[in-house]
């Protein structure tokens, strides 16, 4: 976990400990913590940085939306 994620998880865990286990909010907090811990922290995927390929995929999959596609390719 990153430092920020660890701090957030610890704060949520502290909050969970003070709640009734049967409360609706405790279910939400438990689900959030489960989700947070299921993220593959420290694993990176290879990013394709070929902008021409990205433009081709956008053109093939999305008709129109030229300004939106242009903004996506800018970033």
N, C-alpha and C positions, 0 to 999 in steps of 0.2 A: 504494500500500500504506500501511496505517497504520504508525505507528512500531513497535508491537508485532509486527505481521506481518512487517515488514522485518527486525527483529532476529531473529525466529524463522527466517526464510528464510536469512539470512546464516549463522546457526548451523548450520542443516541443510546448507547448501552447503559450509561448512568441514568438516563431518563427512563429507560425500560425497567431498570431495577426498582425504581420508585413507584411503578404503576402496578395496578392489579393485573394479574395474568389473564383475567377474563375480559378486560376492557377492550373495546374496539380499537382504540389507539395503540394498544400494545401489539395487536396483530399487525397493524400498519408498520410499526417500528421494527418488529421482527422480520417482516417481509423486506423492508428496506435494507436491514443488515444482511439478510440472506443474499439479496441482490448485490449488495456492495462486495460481499466476500466471494461471490461467484465470478466476478470480473477477473480475467487473467492478467493481473498486475505484473508488470515487468516483461510481458511478452509483446513483441512488436510484429506487425505484419509488414511485408514489403509493399511500398507504395509505388504505384506506377506513376511516373511523372511525365509521361508523354502526353502533352496537351493536344496534339493532333488526334491521338487515339481517343482521348476524352471527348473531343468535339465530335468525332465520328459516332461514338456511342450515344451521345446526346441527340444528335441529328437522327440516328436510326430509331431511337426509342421514344422520342418526344417530337410530335409534329408542332410546328410553330414555336411559340415561346422564345423567339430569337433573343430578345433583350435579357431574359432570365438565363438562357444558356450562355450568353456572352458574359454575364456577371460571374457565373460559375467558373468558366474557363479563366477569367481574370485572376481568380484566387487559386 
